[in-house]
Amino acid sequence: MVSLDRFDTFKAVVEAGSLTGAAKALGQTRAVVSFNIIRLEAELGVSLLTRSTRKVVPTEAGERFYRRCVRVLDEARLAIDDARSEHKELTGTLRITTTFEYGLRKIVPALEAFTRLHPGLRVCLSSSSGHADLISERFDLAIRIGSMEDTSHRATLLSRHDIFPVASAAFLQRLPHGGLATLEALAQAPWIEHSRLPASRRWDITGPDGKTYPWRPRGKAMLAADSASALHAFALAGHGVALLPAWMIEADLQLGRLCRLLPDYRFPVQGVYAVYPNTRHVPAKVKSFIGFLKNSEAAAGGTAGAYAR
């Protein structure tokens, strides 16, 4: 009888496109992955993969077998999760990816509490400023921030938060009299640019009169970075205006290290989403952690928007 572990190994090789990539994703050696593929092909009596010096691709039979492998593995995990849910105990490994900033501020404390409730569950948290590929990198769940783009994955809204244009008092003191008191002046200010957002992105800003105004920064971007932490540090050092999430800068606003600009205007509220593969069955560990995060955010009582008014 063919082992389900070999199904999983074959699936990982197809999705990674190489034995080395599959070995990394599975936490195994390349030799073990190669052995399992050879044994699988021998047991089935058919070639599943075509190998070259650079990559591995499935044969026609391998393509059909891959699609069935995905269904079989989903059904197997469903049966296991259903059996385990009878005892309300989560086991196995939960692999999560998110940004460093949100991970450190929000996800790490949540995971610390969640794992105390489920001591049999192992959690692997990965931080990245980019969006990881959930399938090829074998993540169960991604926590993503901003506006949700079209995706083939499922997404659950966890919470919302405001974003504010901010600058240091030292930076504002260097500006001509009047500072950044209008949308036009703010648009012309030196910006600290988030390199993963389009430089020409337009924002629909709500004014104190309730009307929406299209707005985009036109000032020269003196600095650019791909993480909110770097933008935050540049803003604190007085290098320009940065657009940052409220949950990151609450203490800076309270202590006067940063100043919120045009407080009567509101940028679009951003969402925090749990994103996970669009499979027929969502594993119990994923459903449980999403529910835990939603309850944690609800219990926090809207602190992310404390400066929105």
N, C-alpha and C positions, 0 to 999 in steps of 0.2 A: 504493500500500500504506500502511495506517495505521501511524504510528510508535508504538513501544512507549512512547516518552517521553510521548506524548499520553495513552496508557492510564494512565500513572503520574500525570499531571496531573489527569485526570478522577477517578481514585481519591482523590487528595488533596483535591479540592474536595468530593466527597461526604462524606468523613470529617471535614473541617474545618467543613462547612456554609456556607462562604463562599469567595469568590475571594481575599479578603485573608488569611484563615487559611491557605489552601492555599499562597499565595505565601510566607508566613512559614515554613511547614513545609518547603517546597522550596528556600528560599533564592533565590527569584526575585522579579521585580517583579509587581505585580498585572496590569500590561498584558501581560506575557508569558503569564501563566496564562490571561487572558481570550482572547488570540489563539489559543492552542493549543486551547482549548475550542471556539471558533468554527470553527476549521479541522477539528476532529474531527467536529463535528456536520455540517459541509458535506461531508466525505468519506463519512460514513455516510448522509447524507440523512435524518436524523431528529433531533428535539429530545431532548436527553438531560437537560436541566436546566430547572427553572422558577425564575426569578429574581424576588425581591422586594426591597424596600428594606433588609430586615434580614438575610435569609438566602437560601441557594440550596438547593433540594431536587431530587432526581432525579425525572424523569417515570417513568411505568410502564416505558417502554422503557429509560430510564436505570437503573432498579433492576435489570432483567435484565442489562443491559450491565455494570453495576458488579460483579455476582456473577461474571460471566465474566472481567472484567478481573482480579479478584483471583486467579482460577485461572491465567490466562495469565501474569501477572507472577510468580507463584510458580514456575511451570514454567520461565520464562525465567531466573529467578535460580538455580534448581536446575541448569540446564544450564551456566550461567556458573560457578557454584561448583564443579561437578564437573570442568569443564575446568581451572579454576585449581588445584584440589587436586592435579592431576597434578604440578604443579611446587612444591607445598607453600608457595606464596607467597600471602599474603592482600593484597587490594587493596580499594579502595572506601572507604567510611566506616562506622565502627562508632559508633553513637549510644547512650550509656549515661546512665542517671539513677540517683542514689542520694542519701542524706542528706549534708549538708556534712561532718559529723563523720567518718562512716565513709569517705566519699570521700577526705578529706584523709589520714586515718590509714592506710587499707588499700588503697583502689582506685588512688589516684595513684601510689604506689610500684609497684604491680603493673602499671599501664599503662605506666609508664616502662620497665620491663623487657620487657614484651610488645611494645611498639612497636620496641624495638631488635631483636627477633627478626623483626619483620615491618615493615620500613621502608616498604613500599608501602601500608600501611594508615593511613588518617587516622582519628583518634579525636576524638569530641566528647563531653565529659563535662559533664553538667548536675547541679547540686546543688539540692535542694529538701527542705523539711521535710515536704511533703505527697507523696502518691502521684500521680505523673504518669500520664496516660492514654497507654499505650504506642501505641495505634493512631492516635488523632487527632494525637498529638504526634510520631509517627513515630520512636519509640525502638526500637532493636533489643533492648535489654536493660535491666532494672532490678535493682538490688541492694537487697533489702528485708530489714529486721531485725525480729525479734520472732517471734510465732507466726503461721504462715501461714493466712490466712483463705481461705475459698472463693473461687476465682478461675476465670475462663474461660481464663486463660493457663496455660502450662506453668511448672513451678517445679522447680528443682534445689537441694537442700540443699548448701551449701558448707561450713559449719562451725557450731559451737555455742559459746555463751559464757554465763557467769554474769552475773547482775545483783545488785547489793548495795545495801541501804539505807545511806547514808553521811551524815555531818555533820561540820562542822569542830570542832576541839577548843574553840574559843572559844564556839561555840553550846552544846556539851555542858556547859561550865563554868557557864553561866547557868541550867541546869536544877536543880530540887531534888535533894537527896541521893538517890542510887539511879539517877538518870538514866533511861536507856531500856533497862533490864535485862530487860524482859518484852515479850511480844507485845502485851499490852494497853497498856503504856506507850508502845510504838512507835506503836500505832494512834492514840493521843491526841496525839501530837507535832505541832507545826506542820510542815506538808508544803510542799514546793515542787512544784507540780503540773504534770504534762505535759498541756497543754491538748488534745492530740489523743487522749488516753486518757480513757475515761469516768471521771468523778470517783468513781462508786460501784463501780468494778471490784473484783472479788474475786480474791484470789490464793490458790492452794493451796500453802502453805508446808510443807516437810518439816522436822520437828524432829529433835533429836539422838537421839530414840528411834526414828526411822524412820517415825513416824506423820505423816499429812498433816493440817494444820490450815487451815480456811478463815479468811482474814484480809483485812480492808480498812482503809485509813486513815480515821479519823473526826475527826482533828484539823483545825483550820481551815487552809485553804490560803491563806497570806499572799501568795504569789506564784505565777504561772502563766506558762508559756512553751511554745512549740511546737517547741523544739529542745533536744537534749541539751546543747549547748554553753552555752545560757543557764542551764539547770538546774545544770550543773556550776559556772558562775561564781557563781550565787546561793549554792550550797552552800559554796564556798570562802570566800565573804564572810560566812558565819555566819548565813544567813537561815532555816535549817531543815534538814529531812531531805529528801534526794533519792534516787531510785532510779536508779542509773546502771550502764552496762555495765562489766564488769571491764576490758576492753581500754582503756577511756578513762581509768580512774582508778588504774592500776597504780602509776605514779610517785607520785601523791598519797598512796596508802596507804603506800608504802615510806618516803616522806619525812615522814609524819605530818601532811601538810596536811589530809587527811581521815581520819576514823576509820570503820571498818566496824562497823555495829551488829548485835548478835545474831549473831555469826559462827558459832554452832552451828546456826543455822537457814538453810535454803536456799530461795531463791525459784526459780520454774520456770526451767529453762534455756531460753535464747532461741536461735533459729536465724538464720542468715544465708542468704538464698535468692537465687538468680539466677532472675528471672522474665522470660519472653519470650513473644511471641505464639504462640498455638496453631495454627501452620500445619503443613501436611503435611511441608514441608521446612524444617529449621532451617539457616540459612546457615552456611557453614564458619567465618566470622569469629566468629559467636556461639558455636558449639560449641568452637572453639579457645580463646576467652577463658575460657569456663566451665571447661574442662579445666585451663587455666593457673592460674586462681584456686583450684581444688580442690587442685592439686598444691602451690601456694604455702602454703595453709592447713595442709596435711598436713606440709609441711617445717617450718612454724613450731613444730610439736610441742606444741600445746595451751597456749600462753602465755595464752590468754584465760581459762583456768580456773585460773591459778596460785594464786589466793587462795581457791579453792573449798573447800579442806580446812580 
